[in-house]
Each structure stands twice: as structure tokens, then as C-alpha cells.
Amino acid sequence: MSIKVYVPLDSGSVALGADDVATAIAKKAATNGADIKVVRNGSFGMYWLEPMVEVETPDGRVAYGPVAVEDIDGLFASDFLNGGEHALSLGKTQDIPFLKKQSRLTFQRCGVIDPVSLEDYRAHDGLTGLENALKLSDAEIVKSVTDSGLRGRGGAGFPTGIKWNTVREAPGDQKYIVCNADEGDSGTFADRMIMEGEPFVLIEGMIIAGLATGATKGYVYTRSEYPVAIRIMNEAIEVARAAGLLGDNVLGLGKVFNMEVRVGAGAYVCGEETSLLNSMEGKRGVVRAKPPLPALEGFLGRPTVVNNVISLCSVPVILEKGPEFYRDFGMGRSRGTIPIQIAGNVKYGGLYEIGFGLTLGEIVDHIGGGTATGRPVKAVQVGGPLGAYFPRELFDTPFDYEEFTKQNGLIGHAGVVVFDDTVDMMKQARFAMEFCAIESCGKCTPCRIGSIRGTEVVDKIERGEDPELQIELLRDLCETMKFGSLCALGGFTPYPVMSALNHFPDDFKPRALDIAAE
């Protein structure tokens, strides 16, 4: 029987050389006459160990990493195919501390299974949630999701069950499920990871959403920058269709649900649900005014559920284990688990799924291990390029929607980007305004013009042109953008700017004056 050797196909791992490692292992095995099967799995999200190679042994999977092509001869000489000791030995995969301490619900199979093997997915309890859902009425499915406390994981944190029920009760002969996989925030990669490593859980979640709301067609909208995710999702959809999981007779029970992948050009604003819907309809990706809500008049004017990837991927475990099981994780009104993506200048960058409630300090210092440079942490941006910068004085803030709101921050898609003490926070504030100016759809004046003026004001502060007046003007401009913008792009851009101003005022001293002093 062939020995299974796992090498990730995840984009992050491939960028670090996983394809070359997989090829080298296969060639060396052929030369040595070793009977192996190379399985291209997803990543566990421990990127400082990638490419991480695993070998299936009688005692479980054993890991080695990070593996380079030049390490292959040594691994074979050390009998790694039988779990032999080597300088890159990591022990049993599931015993690696970073992985062992997590509460993996949504990502429980990511990295474990062959992403496009439905048989492998079933063998690890996949489709149990769907099978349970098929025994329930639409209202009972919605109640389970509502009772679980699941909220939108894309950033808004809106209760998923309420959105589903609105679509369920909306009149219409055609309804849609749209998965927002347009993951554009810096420092975020959870959507990509699960689409590349466990696509069937997204398919399962979307089918359940369709059963709950009466929708018979689903779309995964993602960006052209995700070629591997697009390929894997399309392949998984075809496998699911061939197995009767999708189509006009889901699992032979007379239910209808079809789905496909749609690819956008990568405009950041298309992460906003109404811009996304416009893009799907072949229009410019610009924000729509609300009302009407997409739940009532969404894609092609029909009732539409628009949910983030992680929201939909959380649904199968709720239907499998029950809403009470899921709700037991977390704190306050933030229930369940959240896949935290740790990036930037950090020692242990990767994905860490855990129940809400860890403090920011625990995430950065203990899980992330502090900065990669070894210098002190100066600031942490949570929630992507529109998220607030948190200084160390706020590291006791629990990872919870309401607690972050109290500190004028947001969790967003749970990206955590770490900066050491060399970062210039005035430049970061300027970047926020410049980013908004570049990515604005142009629909509303506060965002379109405010972001350009904001960039100009920060430049004036740096040049020393009446800095106190310019700072006052910048604060006023942020207030206008926050409350006057049509969507979150313009509305949230003030978060990084104001947090930089409030927590790091020394960084806003005019640079022209510093030069003169020298």
C-alpha cells in the first residue's frame, strides 16, 4: 500500500516553494523505488513552517518543515517515510502547540483532507450538517442558525439568522445565495485558505442556506488574484455535481440547488455587498443606496442572501453539532469561533481559530510570538486597511465585536497586522487616505473627494504648514467621511487615521521642522 505524503497546494505554501518540494519528493521516491502517493492538501495555516511536509504513519501523521528542495535527500536518508528523525522533524502534526491549542470548528478539515476528494470529506464527517438540515423545515434550519448566535464574519457582524429569515419570508419565485469571497483586506487569507483547502464545506454551507431560504442558485464571487482558489472551487463543484450533491435532485431528495464561481477584477469596493452585486450583473462596481436591502432586492432584483465565506462555512458544524454546541464558544454577543489571521511583522504568522474572548495582547505576544525583528511592538491594526491601530495600552481588549467598538475599532475579517517600533504612524494615516482615494467607487462625495483632501492635509502636516490647524482640519474631515459616506469604505477610513492621531501624536510632528532642527 502506498505511503501518503502530504504537501500543501495552498497559495501561501506554493509561494514558499511547495510545488518544487512536491516534485522533488516524487522524483526521489521514483529513484529509490519507494511506493508513495503525494497528496496536495490545504495548509494548516502555520506559515513559518511552510512548506510543511507530512507523512502518514501507523501512529498518525508526522510533520517536517519548513522543507526546501535541498532537504529532500536528507529526509529520505533519515527514513522520513516511516517517521524517522531529522533536523526538520516537528513530531505529530496535531501535537504542534500552535495547532493543538486551537478550537478548530470551521477549519477542522483544512490541511487534513484532499481538498477535492468528496470521499475524504465524507470520511471526516463532512455532509453530516446537510443530512441533518434535509430532515428539517426551512424555518427550523433558520432557527438553528439564529440560536447559534452566528454573526457575519466578513466584518459587519450582522446576525446571520435574521438575514436568512428576511430572505426566507420575502416573496419571489427566484432567490439567490451569494458568497462574498472577494477577500481584499491586507493581512487576511482565511477565505482563500478554506476555498483552497476545504471547498466542500463552503458548498455544503451554501446548500444549507438555499434550503433555509428557498434559494435554488448560488454564486461564489471571488477575485482574479485567487487563481488556485478559483480552480479548486470549480473542480469541487464539478465533483459535487457528479455525486448528486448539486443539481435538480440534491442527494436524491428532490431539492434543487446549483452553484457556480464568478470572478471579479479585484476592486476593493466590490467587497461591499451591493457593489459586488452590481459587478455580478455586469455593471460598474459601485455602491447602491439602501433601501432596498439585498435581502429583498439583491441580485437581478431578487431576494438574495449575501454572506461571507467563513459565515457560510460555519453553518455545517452548527447543523451537525447543534446551535448550543456552537454558542458555547465565545463571549458576550460574539458567539462561536473566529479564524484570526496573524500577519505583518510577526514571528509566527498564520491562521488561528479560537472562540471569541482572547485579548489582543495574548494574540500578538503569545500566539504570534511578538515581532519577527525582535523589536518592541508599537501598533497592531485589526480589521484590514480600514481598521484602527491599537497601541500596547489597549492590548487588554478582548477579541469581541462590542469590545472593539468601545475602543473605536473593528474586528472586520479578523486580520491582525503587527508593526514594530520603526513604523511611522503619520505615513500609515496617509496610506489609509491614499488607499481610499484609489479604491473609491466615486459614488459619494465624502469618500471620493474627502480621501483626496485627507492625503493632501497629511502632506501639509508633514511639511509643517500650520500643523495644528491641519490636524484640526483632518479630524473634521474624518467626521464628515465617517457619517456622510455611502458605504464602509469612506465610513471606516477615518478609523486608522483617527487612531493614529489619537494614540501616536508624536508621529505627527512636522518633518520639515525636524530637518531644520538638525
C-alpha positions in Angstrom: 0.0 0.0 0.0 1.3 3.4 -0.9 2.6 5.7 1.8 0.8 9.0 1.7 3.0 12.1 1.7 1.1 15.4 2.1 2.5 18.6 0.5 0.2 21.7 0.5 -1.2 23.3 -2.7 -2.2 26.4 -0.7 -1.1 29.6 -2.4 1.0 30.7 0.6 2.8 27.4 0.7 3.3 27.4 -3.1 4.8 30.9 -2.8 7.3 29.4 -0.4 8.3 26.5 -2.8 5.7 23.8 -2.1 5.3 22.8 -5.8 9.1 22.3 -6.2 9.2 20.3 -3.0 6.3 18.0 -4.1 8.0 17.4 -7.5 11.4 16.7 -5.8 9.8 14.2 -3.4 8.1 12.3 -6.2 11.3 12.1 -8.3 13.4 10.9 -5.3 10.8 8.3 -4.4 10.8 7.0 -8.0 14.6 6.9 -8.0 14.6 5.0 -4.7 11.7 2.7 -5.7 9.6 3.9 -2.8 5.8 3.4 -3.2 4.3 6.8 -2.3 1.3 8.9 -3.1 1.8 12.6 -3.0 -1.4 14.3 -1.7 -1.7 18.0 -2.3 -3.7 19.2 0.8 -4.6 22.6 2.1 -2.4 24.4 4.7 -2.9 24.3 8.4 -2.0 28.0 8.4 1.4 27.8 10.2 3.2 29.7 7.5 6.6 30.0 9.2 6.7 26.2 8.8 5.7 26.1 5.2 6.3 24.2 3.0 5.3 21.6 5.7 5.5 18.0 4.6 3.6 15.3 6.4 3.9 11.5 6.2 1.1 9.2 7.2 2.4 6.6 9.6 0.7 3.9 11.7 0.9 6.2 14.7 -0.6 9.2 12.8 0.7 11.9 10.6 4.2 13.2 11.2 5.3 16.6 10.1 8.6 18.1 8.8 9.2 21.8 8.0 9.9 24.2 6.6 11.2 21.9 3.8 13.3 23.1 0.9 14.2 21.1 -2.2 17.8 20.7 -0.9 16.4 19.0 2.2 14.8 16.1 0.3 17.9 13.8 0.1 18.5 14.2 3.8 14.8 13.4 4.6 14.9 10.2 2.6 18.3 9.3 4.2 16.6 9.8 7.6 13.8 7.4 6.6 11.2 10.2 6.9 8.7 8.0 5.0 8.5 6.0 8.2 8.5 9.0 10.5 12.3 9.0 11.0 14.0 11.7 13.0 15.5 14.7 11.1 16.5 18.2 11.9 13.2 19.4 10.4 11.1 17.0 12.5 8.1 18.6 14.1 6.6 15.5 15.6 2.9 14.6 15.2 1.1 17.3 13.3 -1.8 17.5 15.7 0.6 17.9 18.7 2.3 21.1 17.3 1.4 23.6 20.0 0.1 26.3 17.7 -2.4 23.9 16.2 -3.2 21.9 19.3 -4.4 24.9 21.3 -6.9 25.9 18.7 -10.7 25.2 18.7 -11.0 24.3 15.0 -14.6 24.1 14.0 -14.8 25.9 10.7 -11.3 24.8 9.7 -11.5 21.3 11.2 -10.6 19.5 7.9 -8.5 22.2 6.3 -5.0 20.7 5.9 -6.3 17.3 6.9 -8.0 16.2 3.7 -7.5 16.1 0.0 -9.4 19.3 -0.9 -11.2 17.8 -4.0 -11.9 14.3 -2.6 -15.6 14.1 -1.6 -14.9 10.7 -0.2 -12.2 12.1 2.1 -14.6 14.9 3.1 -17.3 12.4 4.0 -14.8 10.2 5.9 -14.2 13.2 8.2 -17.9 13.7 9.0 -18.5 16.1 6.0 -22.1 16.4 4.9 -23.5 15.5 8.3 -24.8 19.0 8.7 -26.5 18.9 5.3 -28.0 15.5 6.0 -29.5 16.9 9.3 -30.7 20.0 7.5 -32.6 17.9 5.0 -34.7 16.5 7.8 -35.7 20.0 9.0 -38.1 22.6 7.7 -36.8 25.8 6.3 -37.9 27.6 9.5 -36.2 25.1 11.7 -32.9 25.5 9.8 -33.1 29.3 10.2 -33.9 28.9 13.9 -30.8 26.7 14.4 -28.6 29.3 12.8 -30.3 32.1 14.8 -30.0 30.2 18.1 -26.2 29.6 17.4 -25.5 33.3 17.6 -23.6 33.2 14.3 -22.9 36.7 13.0 -21.4 37.8 9.7 -17.7 37.0 9.7 -17.0 39.4 6.8 -16.8 42.4 9.0 -20.3 43.8 9.7 -21.1 41.2 12.4 -24.9 41.2 11.4 -26.8 38.2 12.8 -26.9 35.6 10.0 -30.2 34.0 11.1 -32.0 37.4 10.8 -30.7 37.9 7.3 -31.7 34.4 6.3 -35.2 34.7 7.7 -35.7 38.0 5.8 -34.9 36.2 2.5 -37.0 33.2 3.5 -40.1 35.4 4.1 -39.5 37.6 1.1 -41.8 37.0 -1.9 -40.2 35.9 -5.1 -40.1 32.9 -7.5 -36.3 33.0 -7.6 -33.9 33.6 -4.8 -30.1 33.5 -4.6 -27.3 32.7 -2.2 -24.2 34.8 -3.0 -20.9 34.0 -1.2 -18.8 37.1 -0.8 -15.3 35.7 -1.4 -13.8 39.0 -2.5 -11.2 38.9 0.2 -9.4 42.2 -0.2 -8.2 43.3 3.2 -4.5 43.4 3.8 -3.4 40.7 6.2 -6.4 38.4 5.6 -6.3 35.0 3.9 -8.9 32.8 5.7 -11.3 32.8 2.8 -8.6 31.8 0.4 -7.3 29.1 2.7 -10.6 27.4 3.1 -11.5 27.6 -0.6 -8.2 26.0 -1.5 -8.1 23.5 1.4 -11.7 22.5 2.2 -14.0 23.7 -0.6 -16.8 21.2 0.2 -17.6 22.9 3.5 -18.4 26.1 1.6 -20.6 24.1 -0.9 -22.3 22.4 2.0 -23.0 25.7 3.8 -24.4 27.3 0.6 -26.7 24.3 0.0 -28.0 24.6 3.6 -28.5 28.3 3.1 -30.5 27.5 0.0 -32.7 25.0 1.8 -33.3 27.5 4.6 -34.3 30.4 2.3 -35.9 28.8 -0.7 -32.9 29.8 -2.9 -32.1 27.4 -5.7 -29.0 29.1 -7.2 -25.7 30.1 -5.6 -22.7 32.1 -6.7 -19.2 32.3 -5.2 -17.9 35.8 -6.1 -14.1 35.9 -5.8 -11.2 37.9 -7.2 -9.0 37.2 -10.2 -5.9 37.3 -7.9 -7.0 33.9 -6.4 -6.3 31.5 -9.3 -5.7 28.5 -7.1 -8.9 29.0 -5.1 -10.9 29.5 -8.4 -9.5 26.3 -9.8 -10.1 24.2 -6.7 -13.6 25.6 -6.2 -14.6 24.9 -9.8 -13.2 21.3 -9.5 -15.0 20.7 -6.2 -18.3 22.0 -7.7 -18.0 19.6 -10.6 -17.2 16.7 -8.2 -20.3 17.7 -6.1 -22.5 17.9 -9.1 -21.4 14.4 -10.4 -22.1 13.0 -6.9 -25.6 14.4 -6.9 -24.8 16.9 -4.2 -25.7 19.7 -6.6 -28.4 19.8 -9.2 -32.1 19.3 -9.5 -32.2 16.4 -7.0 -29.9 17.1 -4.1 -28.9 13.8 -2.5 -31.9 12.2 -4.2 -34.4 14.0 -2.0 -36.0 16.3 -4.6 -34.4 19.5 -3.5 -32.8 21.9 -6.1 -29.6 23.8 -5.7 -27.0 24.7 -8.3 -23.9 27.0 -8.0 -21.0 28.4 -9.9 -18.0 30.7 -9.4 -17.9 34.3 -10.7 -14.6 36.1 -10.9 -14.2 39.9 -10.4 -11.3 42.1 -11.4 -10.2 42.7 -7.9 -11.7 46.1 -7.0 -11.6 46.5 -3.2 -15.0 48.2 -3.1 -16.6 45.0 -4.5 -16.2 43.5 -1.1 -19.2 45.7 -0.2 -22.2 43.6 -0.9 -24.1 46.0 -3.2 -21.0 46.8 -5.3 -20.4 43.1 -5.5 -24.0 42.5 -6.8 -23.5 45.3 -9.5 -20.3 43.6 -10.6 -22.0 40.2 -10.9 -24.7 41.8 -13.0 -22.0 43.1 -15.4 -22.2 46.7 -14.2 -19.6 49.0 -12.7 -18.8 48.0 -9.1 -20.4 51.0 -7.4 -22.3 51.1 -4.2 -26.1 51.0 -4.2 -28.2 53.1 -1.9 -30.1 51.2 0.8 -33.1 50.6 0.9 -33.9 48.4 -0.8 -31.9 45.8 1.1 -30.2 43.0 -0.9 -32.3 40.5 1.2 -35.4 41.9 -0.6 -34.0 43.2 -3.9 -30.5 41.9 -4.5 -29.0 40.0 -7.5 -31.1 40.8 -10.5 -33.6 42.5 -8.2 -34.5 39.2 -6.5 -34.2 38.3 -2.7 -30.6 37.5 -2.1 -28.5 36.2 0.9 -25.0 37.8 0.7 -22.8 36.0 3.2 -19.0 35.9 3.7 -17.1 32.6 3.1 -16.5 32.0 6.8 -20.1 32.7 7.7 -21.3 30.0 5.3 -18.5 27.6 6.2 -19.6 27.9 9.9 -23.1 26.7 9.1 -22.4 22.9 8.6 -20.9 22.5 12.1 -24.0 24.2 13.6 -26.3 21.8 11.8 -24.1 18.9 12.7 -23.4 19.6 16.4 -26.4 21.8 17.2 -26.7 25.5 17.9 -26.0 25.1 21.6 -22.6 23.5 20.9 -21.5 26.4 18.7 -22.9 29.0 21.0 -20.8 27.7 23.9 -17.7 29.1 22.3 -17.1 32.9 22.6 -18.2 35.7 24.9 -21.0 38.3 25.1 -22.8 38.6 21.8 -19.8 37.3 19.9 -20.5 33.5 19.8 -18.7 30.7 18.2 -15.1 30.7 16.8 -13.3 33.2 14.8 -10.3 32.4 12.4 -7.8 35.1 13.4 -5.2 35.8 10.7 -1.9 37.0 12.2 0.4 38.8 9.7 2.8 41.7 9.3 6.0 41.9 11.3 5.3 38.9 13.5 7.3 35.8 14.4 4.5 33.2 14.0 2.3 34.4 11.2 -0.7 32.3 10.3 -4.3 31.3 10.9 -5.5 30.6 14.5 -9.2 29.6 15.0 -10.4 30.1 18.6 -13.5 31.2 20.4 -14.0 35.0 20.8 -12.6 36.4 24.0 -8.8 36.2 23.8 -7.2 39.6 24.5 -5.3 41.3 21.7 -2.1 41.0 23.8 -2.5 37.2 24.0 -2.9 37.0 20.2 0.1 39.2 19.4 2.6 38.3 22.2 1.7 34.7 23.0 0.3 33.2 19.8 2.1 35.4 17.3 5.3 35.4 19.4 5.9 39.2 19.1 7.7 40.8 16.2 9.8 38.9 13.6 12.5 41.6 14.0 12.6 41.2 17.8 11.9 44.9 18.3 9.0 46.1 20.5 5.5 46.0 19.1 4.4 49.6 18.5 1.0 49.2 16.9 -1.4 46.5 15.7 -4.0 47.1 13.0 -7.1 44.9 13.3 -9.7 44.6 10.6 -7.8 45.3 7.4 -6.7 48.7 5.9 -9.8 50.3 7.4 -9.2 49.1 10.9 -8.0 51.1 13.8 -4.4 51.0 15.1 -4.2 49.7 18.7 -1.2 50.7 20.9 0.1 48.4 23.6 -2.1 50.3 26.2 -5.1 48.7 24.6 -3.7 45.1 24.4 -6.1 44.0 27.2 -9.1 44.5 24.8 -10.9 41.2 24.3 -11.4 40.0 20.7 -15.1 40.7 20.6 -17.2 42.8 18.3 -18.7 45.1 21.1 -15.4 45.4 23.0 -13.6 46.6 19.9 -16.4 49.0 19.1 -15.9 50.5 22.6 -12.3 51.3 21.7 -13.3 52.9 18.3 -12.0 49.8 16.5 -13.5 47.0 14.5 -12.8 43.3 14.1 -13.7 43.2 10.4 -12.5 40.0 8.8 -10.2 39.3 11.8 -6.9 40.2 10.2 -4.3 41.3 12.7 -1.3 43.1 11.3 1.7 43.8 13.6 4.1 46.7 13.4 7.3 47.2 15.4 8.7 50.5 16.8 10.2 51.6 13.5 6.7 52.2 11.9 5.8 55.8 11.0 2.2 56.3 12.0 1.8 59.5 10.0 2.7 57.6 6.9 0.2 54.9 7.9 -2.5 57.5 8.2 -1.6 58.9 4.8 -1.7 55.4 3.4 -5.3 55.0 4.6 -6.4 58.1 2.9 -4.5 57.3 -0.3 -5.9 53.8 -0.3 -9.4 55.1 0.0 -8.8 57.6 -2.9 -7.5 54.8 -5.2 -10.2 52.3 -4.3 -13.2 54.6 -4.0 -16.0 53.8 -6.5 -16.7 57.5 -6.8 -20.4 57.2 -5.9 -20.4 59.6 -3.0 -18.6 62.9 -2.4 -17.3 62.3 1.2 -15.4 59.3 0.1 -14.4 60.4 -3.4 -13.2 63.9 -2.5 -12.6 63.5 1.2 -9.9 60.9 0.8 -8.0 63.1 -1.7 -8.2 66.1 0.6 -7.2 63.9 3.5 -4.0 62.8 1.7 -3.2 66.5 0.9 -3.8 67.5 4.6 -1.4 64.8 5.9 1.2 66.0 3.4 0.8 69.6 4.7 1.3 68.4 8.3 4.5 66.6 7.2 5.8 69.8 5.6 5.0 71.9 8.6 2.3 74.1 7.1 0.4 75.3 10.1 0.3 71.8 11.6 -2.2 72.4 14.4 -4.7 73.9 12.0 -4.2 71.0 9.6 -4.7 68.4 12.4 -7.9 70.1 13.4 -9.0 70.0 9.7 -8.1 66.3 9.4 -10.2 65.5 12.4 -13.1 67.4 11.0 -12.7 65.7 7.6 -12.7 62.3 9.2 -16.0 63.1 11.0 -17.6 64.1 7.6 -16.3 60.9 6.0 -17.4 58.7 8.8 -21.0 59.9 8.9 -21.5 61.1 5.4 -20.1 58.2 3.2 -22.5 55.9 1.5 -20.6 52.7 2.4 -18.0 51.4 4.8 -15.0 52.3 2.5 -15.4 56.0 3.2 -17.1 55.5 6.5 -14.3 53.4 8.0 -11.2 55.1 6.5 -11.3 57.5 9.5 -10.6 54.6 11.9 -6.9 54.1 11.0 -6.4 57.9 10.6 -8.0 58.9 13.9 -6.5 56.1 15.9 -3.0 57.0 14.6 -3.6 60.6 15.5 -5.0 59.8 19.0 -2.6 57.1 20.1 0.6 58.2 18.4 0.6 62.1 18.4 4.4 62.3 18.4 4.5 60.8 14.9 2.5 63.8 13.6 5.2 66.3 14.2 6.2 68.2 11.1 9.2 66.6 9.3 10.3 70.0 7.9 10.8 71.2 11.4 12.8 68.1 12.3 15.1 68.8 9.3 15.6 72.4 10.3 16.5 71.4 13.9 19.3 69.2 12.6 
